[in-house]
Amino acid sequence: MKRRVVITGMGAVTPIGNSAEDTWRGICAGQSGIGTITKFDTTAYETKIAGEVKNFDPLSFISKKDLRKLDDFIIYALACAQMAIADAGLTIDETNALRTGVIIGSAIGGLATMEKAKETILHDGPRRMSTFTISSVLANLGAGQVSIRCGAKGPINCTVTACASGTNAIGDAARIIAHNYADVMITGGVEAAVCPLSVAGFNAMRALSTRNEEPQKASRPFDKDRDGFVIGEGCGLLILEELSYAVNRGARIYAEVIGYGSTSDAFHIAAPPPGHEGALRCMKAALLDAGLQPEEIDYINAHGTSTFLNDIYETQAINSLFGDHSKTLAVSSTKSMTGHLLGATGGVEAILSVKAICDGIIPPTINLDNPDPQCDLDYVPHTARKREIRTAMSNSFGFGGANAVLIFRKLTG
């Protein structure tokens, strides 16, 4: 019999805020975190906008000495882990370290450090390479550094499934607890890839919005005038615990993780298949794992990237699975405000889905001014909506056909 898994702590660094609470407050207010890129000179780039983290003080979480040793994606992970552990009121010591693990997903890892290292080789030669280059580049070092600094000695992993990375991480971590390999997991997703290589690369694929004169209106999921996604950065981490473990230590419980699905399209490197049957199977798998019927889902935090094919095909998959219930089901894309955080998106959107359950507020989809006729669901346009939410689904779909879906529920029984 599977053990029950609950969420007891959350930490976030996003384009909207530098904590889970600040991010949620901005989301409920319909605040956009998109602006002009400040991290590098975009003169020669088609896209000049992104969802950058703002006013973040790394020295609140790491030492000045460590600052030069770590890529931003690792720093964000360390910050969010500290926030989530404090939020959970969790102490990791010799009594529980062996049963506390870490899974943090990242699509790209230290790409900005990799770029800088290449420039160092070209201009100054290989002998000028920093000792800390490799340990800042490897995608698993987000999880590795968190494990080292928190003293978590249980299972450790890094999911690298493009934009599904964070969601896969949470689902895999929940299963580790459910099947009794750990009692506590620190999990979610992180990314810090607002850099020349990623922006130029996604521009070459014609994937990014070029609405440079109106940054805050550029991410517009399900709108007929959408022209691509807006790249973002950040981190969202959660503390998962086995239910009785959390109850016995008197932890506050936000919600329960009850369903997880993971599938592959086996179709195309970047494009979803018509009708998005891979996403459809993934949502079905999560429902089966949760023991729910489609009509029991109250809210879906959609993948909703603001790209032409994804928004249409995700809508088709939801309509196919939910049937008549899709007409009353609330669906929104918080990427309209955060941008697309790549591997971090699943962690951040899991937090937003859980907060929606806790506070009874459905986040809006902003910038939905002219709905695409092929996108015919209730996307909660412009303004957040008060409504009791018992069960929420969070969708993440990544390049390579990776699909991951989580289902959260208000704790009962």
SVG drawing of the C-alpha trace seen along z (x, -y; Angstrom):
<svg xmlns="http://www.w3.org/2000/svg" viewBox="-21 -50 68 52">
<polyline fill="none" stroke="black" stroke-width="0.4" points="0.0,0.0 1.4,-3.4 2.1,-5.9 0.5,-9.3 2.6,-12.3 2.0,-15.9 3.5,-19.3 4.8,-21.1 7.1,-23.8 7.7,-26.0 10.3,-28.4 10.4,-30.4 12.5,-32.9 10.7,-34.1 10.4,-37.2 7.5,-38.3 8.9,-37.9 11.7,-36.5 9.5,-34.2 6.6,-31.9 4.3,-34.4 5.4,-37.4 5.1,-35.4 1.6,-34.3 0.6,-37.8 1.8,-39.1 0.1,-36.3 -3.2,-37.0 -2.9,-40.7 -2.2,-39.8 1.3,-41.2 3.6,-40.6 7.3,-39.9 8.4,-40.4 10.7,-43.2 13.7,-44.2 16.7,-41.9 19.4,-43.4 21.8,-40.5 23.5,-41.0 23.5,-43.4 20.5,-42.4 21.3,-44.9 21.8,-42.1 19.0,-39.8 15.5,-39.5 14.1,-39.0 15.1,-41.6 12.7,-40.6 12.6,-38.0 11.3,-37.2 14.4,-38.0 14.7,-37.6 14.8,-41.1 16.2,-42.6 17.4,-39.2 20.1,-39.4 22.2,-36.2 24.2,-37.2 21.1,-36.6 21.7,-32.9 25.3,-32.3 28.7,-33.9 30.5,-36.5 33.3,-33.9 30.8,-31.4 29.2,-33.9 32.0,-33.6 32.0,-29.8 28.4,-29.2 26.2,-29.6 22.9,-31.5 20.9,-28.3 22.7,-26.8 22.3,-30.0 18.5,-30.1 18.3,-26.4 20.1,-27.0 18.0,-30.1 14.7,-28.2 15.8,-25.2 16.5,-27.4 13.2,-29.1 11.3,-25.8 13.0,-24.2 12.3,-27.2 8.7,-27.3 8.2,-23.7 9.8,-24.2 12.0,-21.2 15.3,-20.3 17.6,-17.9 20.0,-16.2 21.4,-12.8 17.9,-11.5 16.4,-12.0 19.3,-12.8 19.4,-9.3 15.7,-9.4 15.8,-12.9 16.5,-13.2 16.8,-15.8 15.5,-15.8 15.8,-19.1 15.2,-19.3 16.9,-21.6 16.6,-21.6 20.0,-23.3 22.0,-23.7 24.8,-26.3 24.6,-27.5 25.6,-31.1 28.8,-29.8 29.5,-27.6 29.3,-30.6 31.6,-32.6 34.1,-29.7 34.2,-29.4 35.0,-33.2 37.8,-32.8 39.4,-30.0 39.1,-32.1 40.4,-35.3 42.8,-34.3 43.6,-30.6 42.6,-27.4 45.0,-27.9 42.8,-30.8 39.8,-28.5 38.2,-28.7 38.5,-25.7 34.8,-26.0 33.6,-25.9 32.6,-22.3 30.9,-22.3 28.8,-25.4 27.9,-23.8 26.6,-20.4 22.8,-20.3 22.8,-17.9 24.8,-20.4 21.6,-22.2 20.5,-19.1 24.1,-18.3 24.8,-21.6 21.4,-21.6 22.1,-18.1 25.6,-19.0 24.5,-22.3 21.4,-20.9 22.9,-17.5 20.3,-15.5 21.8,-12.0 18.9,-10.1 18.1,-9.6 19.4,-12.3 18.7,-12.9 18.3,-15.6 15.6,-15.2 16.5,-16.7 13.4,-16.5 13.4,-20.0 10.3,-22.0 8.9,-19.0 12.0,-18.7 10.5,-20.3 7.3,-18.4 9.0,-15.1 11.2,-15.9 8.3,-16.4 6.5,-13.3 9.6,-11.1 10.2,-12.5 6.6,-11.8 7.0,-8.2 10.2,-7.7 8.3,-8.7 5.2,-6.7 7.2,-3.5 9.1,-4.0 12.6,-4.9 12.5,-8.3 10.3,-10.2 11.2,-13.7 12.2,-15.1 13.4,-18.5 12.2,-18.8 11.2,-21.1 12.9,-22.8 15.4,-25.5 16.8,-27.5 19.0,-30.5 19.3,-30.5 18.5,-34.0 21.8,-34.3 22.9,-34.9 23.1,-31.2 19.5,-30.3 17.9,-33.5 19.8,-33.2 19.0,-29.4 15.3,-29.8 15.2,-32.8 16.7,-30.5 13.8,-28.1 11.3,-30.9 10.0,-30.0 10.3,-33.3 8.1,-36.3 9.5,-39.4 7.0,-41.8 9.9,-43.9 8.0,-47.2 5.4,-45.7 7.2,-43.3 4.4,-42.9 2.0,-42.0 4.3,-39.6 3.3,-36.3 -0.3,-35.8 -1.3,-32.1 -4.4,-31.2 -4.6,-34.6 -4.8,-34.7 -2.1,-37.4 0.5,-35.3 3.9,-35.1 5.9,-32.8 6.9,-32.2 8.9,-34.5 12.0,-32.9 12.3,-33.3 14.4,-32.2 13.9,-31.2 13.3,-28.3 10.4,-26.7 11.1,-24.0 8.8,-22.1 9.2,-20.0 7.4,-16.7 6.8,-14.4 5.1,-11.2 1.8,-12.1 2.3,-10.5 5.8,-11.8 4.6,-15.4 1.7,-15.0 3.9,-13.5 6.2,-16.5 3.3,-18.9 4.0,-20.3 1.5,-22.6 0.3,-20.8 -0.6,-22.8 -1.9,-20.0 -1.5,-16.3 0.2,-15.0 -2.2,-12.4 -1.4,-11.8 1.5,-11.8 1.8,-10.9 4.8,-10.8 4.6,-9.9 6.4,-10.5 5.0,-11.7 7.6,-9.8 6.7,-12.2 9.0,-15.3 11.9,-17.1 10.0,-20.3 6.4,-20.1 3.5,-18.3 1.4,-16.0 -2.1,-17.1 -4.5,-16.7 -1.5,-16.2 -2.3,-12.5 0.9,-12.3 -0.5,-15.0 -3.9,-13.3 -2.3,-10.0 -0.3,-11.8 -3.3,-13.5 -5.1,-10.1 -2.2,-8.4 -2.2,-11.1 -5.9,-10.7 -5.5,-6.9 -2.7,-7.3 -4.9,-9.6 -8.0,-7.4 -10.0,-10.3 -12.6,-10.8 -12.0,-13.7 -15.0,-15.7 -13.2,-15.7 -10.6,-18.2 -11.5,-21.8 -8.5,-23.7 -5.7,-23.1 -2.6,-25.1 -1.9,-24.6 1.4,-24.3 0.1,-27.3 3.3,-28.5 1.9,-31.2 3.2,-29.2 0.9,-28.5 0.8,-24.7 1.0,-24.1 -2.0,-26.2 -4.2,-24.7 -3.2,-21.1 -3.2,-21.3 -6.7,-22.7 -7.7,-19.8 -6.3,-17.2 -8.2,-18.8 -11.4,-18.8 -10.9,-15.2 -10.3,-14.0 -12.7,-16.1 -15.6,-16.1 -18.6,-18.2 -16.7,-19.0 -14.2,-21.0 -16.9,-23.7 -17.0,-24.4 -13.4,-23.6 -11.2,-26.5 -7.9,-26.5 -5.2,-29.2 -1.6,-29.8 0.5,-31.6 3.3,-31.8 1.3,-34.8 2.9,-36.5 6.1,-34.7 7.2,-33.8 8.4,-30.3 11.0,-29.3 12.0,-26.1 13.1,-23.5 11.9,-25.6 8.4,-26.0 7.1,-22.8 8.3,-23.7 6.9,-27.2 3.6,-26.1 3.2,-23.3 3.5,-26.0 0.9,-28.2 -1.4,-25.2 -1.1,-24.4 -1.6,-28.1 -4.7,-28.1 -6.1,-25.2 -5.1,-26.8 -6.5,-30.2 -9.4,-29.4 -8.2,-31.7 -7.8,-30.7 -4.9,-32.6 -5.7,-34.5 -4.4,-34.3 -3.4,-37.9 -3.2,-39.3 -6.0,-37.2 -7.5,-40.0 -8.5,-38.2 -9.0,-34.5 -8.0,-32.1 -11.2,-30.4 -9.4,-27.1 -8.8,-27.7 -12.3,-27.4 -11.9,-26.8 -12.4,-29.0 -8.9,-30.4 -9.9,-32.8 -9.0,-35.9 -7.3,-39.0 -8.5,-38.7 -8.1,-36.1 -11.3,-34.4 -12.4,-33.3 -13.6,-29.7 -13.2,-26.8 -10.6,-24.4 -10.3,-20.9 -8.2,-19.3 -5.8,-20.9 -3.8,-19.6 -0.5,-21.0 0.7,-20.3 4.2,-20.5 5.3,-19.4 8.9,-19.5 11.1,-19.2 11.7,-15.7 8.1,-14.8 8.4,-14.7 5.1,-15.1 4.5,-15.3 1.4,-16.0 0.8,-16.3 -2.5,-16.4 -2.8,-18.0 -5.7,-17.8 -6.8,-19.6 -5.9,-17.2 -8.9,-15.2 -9.1,-12.3"/>
</svg>
